[in-house]
Amino acid sequence: MTKIGFVGLGNMGGPMAQNLGGAGYEVKVFDLLPELVAGVGGTLGQTSASDTAREVDVFVSMLPAGKHVAGLYLGDEGVLQHLHPETLLIDCSTIDVVTAQRVAKAAQDAGLDMLDAPVSGGTAGAQKGTLTFIVGGAASAVERARPLFDVMGANVFHAGASGAGQIAKICNNMLLAIAMAGTAEALALGVDNGLEPGVLSEIMKQSSGGNWVLNVYNPYPGVMEGVPASRGYEGGFLVDLMTKDLSLAMDTAEQSKSSVPMGGLAKNLYRIHEQLHGAGRLDFSSIQQLYGSAVDSGSLGSE
C-alpha cells in the first residue's frame, strides 16, 4: 500500500487528504492547528511535519505562501532530511515561481523528485475530488503521481518543467479575478437599473458574456444555491488568498516585463475591497459588495 504524508489541512488540504484516506491509502497528516488534524477522517494524525515525512512513499503539502513552503522543506528544520530517497514530493500550494524552483532544486540535490502542482476548482472541488492539477516537473514524476491526482481531482495538466505549474496557475487566477470583478460589476449595473439579478444572470449565461463565474459561482446573493454568495460569503477561496495570487501575478509580470493592466486593476479592486469592508476572510466572490449597497442591504434589486 502506498503511504502518504500530507501537511496543510485547511479548506483545501483537509478534504484532499480525506479523499486520499477514503480511497484506501494510508495517510499521515499534520497541521499547526491540532483541530484541523482531528477533523480529517480516515487518516493518521501526527504531532510534527518531520514525523509526517518519515517512511512515506509520497509527501504532499498544501500551504498558504512561499515562505511556508520553504520553511517546511528547507534548512535545519526542513523535512527533506527526513524523507526516504525514493519519496515523491508534491507541493499543491500556489506560490511564487522562484521559491517553487528553489525548493525543487534542493529536492533534486537530495535525490528526490518534486512536482509543483497547484490546483483549481475551489473548496467544492477539493471536497468532491474534482480538482484540476496544474503540474510542473518531470514527466516521469507526473506519471508516478497520477493515481493520487485521479483520487483528488478530475483533470491533470502537465504544464512543463519545474515552476511551470505555478506560472500557469498564476495566469489562471489572474483571469478568474478579472472575470469575477467584471461579472459583479455587470450584475450591479443591472440591479441598479431595476433588473432581477437571477434573470440577468440567465440572460448573460446564454449570451456572449457567459463565463465560468455565471455558470457555477455566481457572486450575487440568492441567485445560486450552494455558493458562498448565498451563505454570507463564508468559506470558499478567501479574498486574502486571491490578493496574494494577484500579487504573485504582478511579480511574475515584472520579471518578464509583461503588460498586465487588467490584472493590476483587479489586484487594486480586491485590495480596496479588503480594506474597505475588512473582507480578507470572506470568499473572493464578495467583491460584489464593492459595487453598491444593494448587496449589503439584501434588497436583491428592489428599491
Legacy VTK file of the C-alpha trace (Angstrom):
# vtk DataFile Version 3.0
C-alpha trace
ASCII
DATASET POLYDATA
POINTS 303 float
0.000 0.000 0.000
1.246 3.482 -0.884
1.935 5.504 2.252
1.298 9.247 2.048
2.342 12.153 4.248
0.173 15.276 3.973
0.947 18.651 5.577
-1.500 21.582 5.445
-5.118 20.769 6.265
-7.005 23.991 5.591
-10.099 24.464 3.426
-8.365 22.760 0.503
-5.828 20.417 2.071
-8.199 18.834 4.587
-10.675 17.478 2.021
-7.846 16.418 -0.290
-6.208 14.364 2.469
-9.555 12.883 3.481
-10.258 11.789 -0.090
-6.905 10.012 -0.208
-7.704 8.240 3.052
-11.149 7.326 1.758
-9.571 5.741 -1.325
-7.706 3.268 0.864
-4.317 4.955 1.130
-2.534 5.089 4.482
-2.349 8.852 5.064
-0.348 10.558 7.819
-1.446 14.161 8.342
-0.191 17.251 10.148
-1.157 20.883 10.562
-0.063 23.547 13.036
-3.703 23.667 14.226
-4.497 20.428 16.105
-8.237 20.805 15.497
-7.630 20.557 11.754
-5.691 17.326 12.222
-8.540 15.888 14.274
-11.081 16.942 11.650
-9.687 14.840 8.793
-11.351 11.444 8.881
-9.691 8.234 7.748
-6.155 9.479 8.391
-3.402 9.146 10.995
-2.749 12.393 12.884
0.878 13.324 13.590
2.462 15.787 16.009
5.044 17.286 13.624
5.848 17.722 9.954
9.022 15.656 10.368
7.023 12.717 11.755
4.664 13.039 8.810
7.586 12.866 6.365
9.163 9.701 7.728
8.606 6.367 5.977
6.210 7.579 3.296
6.190 6.946 -0.446
4.622 10.296 -1.329
4.732 13.573 0.598
2.106 16.237 -0.217
1.964 19.829 1.005
-0.775 22.450 0.715
0.341 25.708 2.346
-0.583 29.420 2.106
2.580 31.015 0.704
6.140 30.539 -0.498
7.690 31.292 2.883
5.711 28.427 4.416
6.764 26.005 1.687
10.419 26.994 2.035
10.161 26.663 5.807
8.631 23.201 5.529
11.212 21.737 3.182
14.473 23.667 3.624
17.008 24.354 6.354
17.946 22.511 9.502
14.271 22.054 10.418
13.150 21.119 6.906
11.595 17.766 6.089
13.971 16.955 3.203
16.378 15.404 5.678
13.668 13.049 6.997
12.394 11.705 3.671
13.255 8.351 2.142
15.368 8.805 -1.021
12.599 7.445 -3.264
9.813 9.613 -1.845
7.890 11.653 -4.409
7.199 15.240 -3.328
4.077 17.087 -4.465
3.549 20.698 -3.433
-0.018 21.782 -4.191
0.425 25.306 -2.780
0.116 28.343 -5.029
3.390 30.207 -4.526
5.958 32.310 -6.360
7.901 30.627 -9.135
11.329 31.409 -7.661
10.567 29.620 -4.388
8.998 26.667 -6.195
12.115 26.218 -8.309
14.471 26.732 -5.353
12.746 24.047 -3.286
12.593 21.667 -6.266
16.338 22.170 -6.840
17.055 21.355 -3.188
14.915 18.237 -3.506
16.756 17.248 -6.671
20.092 17.739 -4.930
18.821 15.355 -2.248
17.933 12.787 -4.903
14.175 13.391 -4.731
11.632 14.049 -7.470
9.378 17.051 -6.800
6.327 18.457 -8.556
4.762 21.865 -8.171
1.073 21.035 -8.589
-1.211 23.950 -7.668
-4.914 23.283 -8.055
-8.007 24.912 -9.466
-11.585 24.109 -8.505
-12.049 25.677 -5.086
-13.226 24.091 -1.873
-16.143 22.374 -3.613
-13.699 20.691 -5.983
-11.490 19.641 -3.086
-14.461 18.092 -1.279
-15.837 16.323 -4.335
-12.459 15.189 -5.666
-12.875 17.125 -8.910
-9.880 19.474 -8.745
-7.711 20.385 -11.702
-3.990 19.866 -11.082
-1.626 22.154 -12.989
1.753 20.483 -12.765
5.379 21.430 -13.266
8.210 18.892 -13.117
9.493 15.757 -14.817
7.002 13.765 -16.903
8.023 10.545 -15.138
7.172 12.092 -11.757
3.786 13.223 -13.078
3.005 9.630 -14.040
4.027 8.419 -10.576
1.655 10.943 -9.046
-1.239 10.354 -11.434
-3.085 7.720 -9.298
-3.214 10.234 -6.433
-4.258 13.077 -8.726
-7.055 10.863 -10.016
-8.392 10.444 -6.468
-8.244 14.144 -5.621
-9.159 15.584 -8.992
-10.736 15.230 -12.398
-8.068 16.829 -14.601
-4.279 16.813 -14.725
-2.286 19.152 -16.975
1.490 18.872 -17.283
2.474 22.485 -17.925
6.213 21.902 -18.296
9.365 21.864 -16.199
9.703 22.830 -12.539
7.837 26.082 -11.840
5.606 25.815 -14.906
2.644 24.710 -12.795
2.912 27.863 -10.725
3.120 30.115 -13.795
0.021 28.534 -15.345
-1.898 28.753 -12.063
-0.968 32.418 -11.622
-2.252 33.176 -15.128
-5.483 31.293 -14.437
-6.177 33.051 -11.148
-5.478 36.471 -12.620
-8.076 35.753 -15.312
-10.501 34.430 -12.685
-10.190 37.618 -10.635
-10.788 39.755 -13.719
-13.842 37.664 -14.655
-15.272 37.774 -11.130
-14.853 41.539 -10.791
-16.334 42.144 -14.242
-19.295 39.859 -13.618
-20.028 41.506 -10.275
-19.864 44.920 -11.928
-22.288 43.901 -14.677
-24.740 42.410 -12.163
-24.614 45.565 -10.048
-25.306 47.718 -13.097
-28.373 45.658 -13.953
-29.716 45.663 -10.407
-29.155 49.411 -10.094
-31.400 49.776 -13.128
-34.204 47.568 -11.880
-33.301 44.096 -13.176
-33.547 40.962 -11.053
-30.033 39.509 -10.631
-31.214 35.956 -11.310
-32.894 36.928 -14.568
-29.910 38.975 -15.686
-27.578 36.105 -14.824
-29.549 33.696 -17.011
-29.560 36.172 -19.891
-25.798 36.679 -19.698
-25.116 32.942 -19.281
-26.777 32.291 -22.625
-25.234 35.316 -24.319
-21.776 36.436 -25.327
-20.938 37.484 -21.760
-21.321 33.927 -20.454
-18.453 32.703 -18.265
-17.455 30.258 -15.507
-18.450 32.709 -12.759
-22.029 32.904 -14.027
-22.223 29.163 -14.617
-21.009 27.821 -11.295
-20.031 30.600 -8.838
-22.479 33.486 -9.088
-21.393 36.350 -6.782
-24.859 37.832 -6.188
-26.675 36.641 -3.021
-29.701 34.442 -3.529
-29.123 33.710 -7.206
-27.390 30.314 -6.943
-27.655 27.704 -4.207
-24.583 26.204 -2.585
-22.138 29.003 -3.419
-20.510 31.375 -0.898
-22.682 34.317 -2.055
-25.714 32.514 -0.649
-24.171 31.920 2.777
-22.801 35.338 3.604
-19.661 34.761 1.528
-18.352 32.324 4.128
-15.943 29.573 3.090
-14.584 29.200 -0.397
-11.467 30.916 -1.726
-10.561 33.805 0.546
-10.062 37.387 -0.590
-6.708 37.315 1.218
-5.611 34.408 -0.978
-6.843 35.995 -4.189
-4.995 39.198 -3.320
-1.879 37.106 -2.673
-2.220 35.357 -6.039
-2.706 38.657 -7.846
0.451 39.949 -6.177
2.257 36.861 -7.482
0.934 37.653 -10.959
2.245 41.206 -10.731
5.658 39.975 -9.560
5.787 37.439 -12.384
4.826 40.106 -14.917
7.557 42.369 -13.601
10.165 39.657 -14.078
9.099 39.007 -17.677
8.315 42.667 -18.415
4.770 41.672 -19.385
1.938 44.193 -19.620
-0.974 43.216 -17.344
-3.172 46.327 -16.938
-6.383 44.401 -16.215
-4.610 42.149 -13.744
-3.269 45.239 -11.979
-6.747 46.749 -11.822
-8.179 43.509 -10.410
-5.493 43.486 -7.723
-6.322 47.072 -6.751
-10.067 46.325 -6.644
-9.504 43.366 -4.338
-7.159 45.404 -2.156
-9.774 48.171 -1.856
-12.438 45.584 -1.007
-10.144 44.013 1.570
-9.506 47.357 3.256
-12.947 48.962 2.819
-15.022 46.010 4.003
-12.482 44.084 6.083
-13.213 41.237 3.688
-9.955 39.314 3.822
-11.559 36.201 5.322
-14.582 36.244 3.009
-14.825 34.391 -0.276
-13.438 36.270 -3.266
-16.917 36.494 -4.829
-17.685 39.036 -2.097
-16.133 41.596 -4.471
-19.819 42.073 -5.343
-20.071 44.170 -2.165
-17.727 46.724 -3.666
-20.332 47.777 -6.204
-23.013 49.379 -4.039
-25.486 48.977 -1.234
-27.930 46.579 -2.870
-25.954 43.526 -1.806
-25.247 44.871 1.669
-28.909 45.521 2.325
-30.043 42.204 0.859
-32.590 44.034 -1.299
-31.721 41.945 -4.368
-32.536 44.788 -6.684
-35.661 46.193 -5.045
-35.929 49.911 -4.432
LINES 1 304
303 0 1 2 3 4 5 6 7 8 9 10 11 12 13 14 15 16 17 18 19 20 21 22 23 24 25 26 27 28 29 30 31 32 33 34 35 36 37 38 39 40 41 42 43 44 45 46 47 48 49 50 51 52 53 54 55 56 57 58 59 60 61 62 63 64 65 66 67 68 69 70 71 72 73 74 75 76 77 78 79 80 81 82 83 84 85 86 87 88 89 90 91 92 93 94 95 96 97 98 99 100 101 102 103 104 105 106 107 108 109 110 111 112 113 114 115 116 117 118 119 120 121 122 123 124 125 126 127 128 129 130 131 132 133 134 135 136 137 138 139 140 141 142 143 144 145 146 147 148 149 150 151 152 153 154 155 156 157 158 159 160 161 162 163 164 165 166 167 168 169 170 171 172 173 174 175 176 177 178 179 180 181 182 183 184 185 186 187 188 189 190 191 192 193 194 195 196 197 198 199 200 201 202 203 204 205 206 207 208 209 210 211 212 213 214 215 216 217 218 219 220 221 222 223 224 225 226 227 228 229 230 231 232 233 234 235 236 237 238 239 240 241 242 243 244 245 246 247 248 249 250 251 252 253 254 255 256 257 258 259 260 261 262 263 264 265 266 267 268 269 270 271 272 273 274 275 276 277 278 279 280 281 282 283 284 285 286 287 288 289 290 291 292 293 294 295 296 297 298 299 300 301 302
